[in-house]
Amino acid sequence: MPKFLIIRFSSIGDIIQCMGIIDGIREHFPDAEIHWIARKDMSSFLAMDKRIGKIWAFDKALGLKGLLKIARQLREEHYDYIYDAHSNIRSNILRLKLLPWWSKGPHFTLRSKERWKRFLLFNWGINRFPWPFRGVVSYRKPLLKWGIDRFPDTYDDWYFPENFPEKLNSRIQAHTITLVPSANWIKKRWPVEHWKKLITLLSEYHFLILAGPGDTFCEEIRTEAPERVENLAGKTTLLESCYLIHRSHIVVSADTGFMHAADLFRIPTLALIGPTAFGFPTGPTAEIFETALSCRPCTKDGSGKCKKSVYQQCMVDIRRTTDAFQLATTVLFQNPIQNFALAPNNLTDASQICLEFLKQVPVTWDETVFIDGYPGKYCILARRHGDKWYVAGVNAQKEPLKLKIQLPMFAKGNRVTLYNDDLKRNVYTREVTLSKNKELPLTILSGGGIVIVK
């Protein structure tokens, strides 16, 4: 029976994302015995997964002496596989004790923090990380060294204390949405007024607020509709909050540990992602909402100053669709007056590409041609004004759409202008040449769009 030790001390979100590796270990080693060492104040989450045989709770108040003591106890376990998923001073000390250089020890793998990439990103704004960065994927990647490459998404036997259903089930009604308005850093919180607006718009729903005891601003959110909003800030333990997330119908949250818990449990989640680099969910039940700003990401955890003239603009301006999507709608939808909502800051913040496009896009059309589409998924139309063609498309699906479209209105070898989104959801333009069969390959992001002009 192979014996595993996973080292991840904190934080809540990282521990929960790292729990996504258990599926793969058990798939490759069905009889594996899995141990995990975490900080004492974080270890309660691990008890949710009954496949973890033993949890070593480290009390950080005991300092180096306590860490060395627990290291000696871990050595007595004679692990076959050790995975350092933290890569900090504490985990390095454990590694020195558990993997002495003078003897052949257990198999070892490490999740690197890729600090040179972090330096480039947070000091120079050069992002060499995958975008969007999926934390669960980064925790799974080091296990390839041991041949662990499959991670079945089938586990749902989460454990909670027996008294939780009687104590907490009544909190979740038929039309209840769970809100997580708080975060450790203010910069990655959605503004209070936005939460209040959400509650007002969804007048048929009840809401449950989960937050910590110091998050007194949550009471202001509750007052928007006190008959429909229950504020549990500071009234539940971390594990009780996890149970309520597990029982939820839908969760709305920024980059928080509870958002990652909802992702782990495969609860439908609206993830509000702003300044952070590593907060994206991974699962198929999560929808990501973000704003295309060139300054994103600017922080690993929400700390630091905001450089925009509108504080927290990446959270304030969150929407589902991209600028290229909005440009495409000016062609897809017929309207004799094109509208562009402006606030004073938009005159400097809005993309010049968008402003210039809206100055010249027609409002009437002489011919319309259906190119491709499927109801509720995506649509691509071509419209002609005089002798000029505009081809527009949008993607309403959760994943990027890759396809090749035929453009019979153009001649082979024609050069056309393409408006599209980059991976950070910023609009860009470039000149492209049609193939001999008048075909053009496209990738349209989720919630994104394209426009082709000739």
Secondary structure as GFF3:
##gff-version 3
##sequence-region A 1 454
A	DSSP	beta_strand	3	7	.	.	.	ID=ss1
A	DSSP	alpha_helix	12	18	.	.	.	ID=ss2
A	DSSP	three_ten_helix	19	21	.	.	.	ID=ss3
A	DSSP	alpha_helix	22	28	.	.	.	ID=ss4
A	DSSP	beta_strand	33	39	.	.	.	ID=ss5
A	DSSP	three_ten_helix	43	48	.	.	.	ID=ss6
A	DSSP	beta_strand	52	58	.	.	.	ID=ss7
A	DSSP	three_ten_helix	60	62	.	.	.	ID=ss8
A	DSSP	alpha_helix	63	75	.	.	.	ID=ss9
A	DSSP	beta_strand	81	84	.	.	.	ID=ss10
A	DSSP	alpha_helix	89	98	.	.	.	ID=ss11
A	DSSP	beta_strand	107	110	.	.	.	ID=ss12
A	DSSP	alpha_helix	115	124	.	.	.	ID=ss13
A	DSSP	alpha_helix	135	140	.	.	.	ID=ss14
A	DSSP	three_ten_helix	141	146	.	.	.	ID=ss15
A	DSSP	alpha_helix	164	168	.	.	.	ID=ss16
A	DSSP	three_ten_helix	169	171	.	.	.	ID=ss17
A	DSSP	beta_strand	176	180	.	.	.	ID=ss18
A	DSSP	three_ten_helix	186	188	.	.	.	ID=ss19
A	DSSP	alpha_helix	192	201	.	.	.	ID=ss20
A	DSSP	beta_strand	206	209	.	.	.	ID=ss21
A	DSSP	alpha_helix	218	222	.	.	.	ID=ss22
A	DSSP	beta_strand	229	231	.	.	.	ID=ss23
A	DSSP	alpha_helix	238	247	.	.	.	ID=ss24
A	DSSP	beta_strand	251	254	.	.	.	ID=ss25
A	DSSP	alpha_helix	257	265	.	.	.	ID=ss26
A	DSSP	beta_strand	269	272	.	.	.	ID=ss27
A	DSSP	beta_strand	286	289	.	.	.	ID=ss28
A	DSSP	alpha_helix	313	316	.	.	.	ID=ss29
A	DSSP	alpha_helix	323	332	.	.	.	ID=ss30
A	DSSP	alpha_helix	346	349	.	.	.	ID=ss31
A	DSSP	alpha_helix	352	360	.	.	.	ID=ss32
A	DSSP	beta_strand	367	374	.	.	.	ID=ss33
A	DSSP	beta_strand	378	385	.	.	.	ID=ss34
A	DSSP	beta_strand	388	395	.	.	.	ID=ss35
A	DSSP	beta_strand	401	406	.	.	.	ID=ss36
A	DSSP	beta_strand	415	421	.	.	.	ID=ss37
A	DSSP	beta_strand	427	433	.	.	.	ID=ss38
A	DSSP	beta_strand	439	444	.	.	.	ID=ss39
A	DSSP	beta_strand	449	453	.	.	.	ID=ss40
###
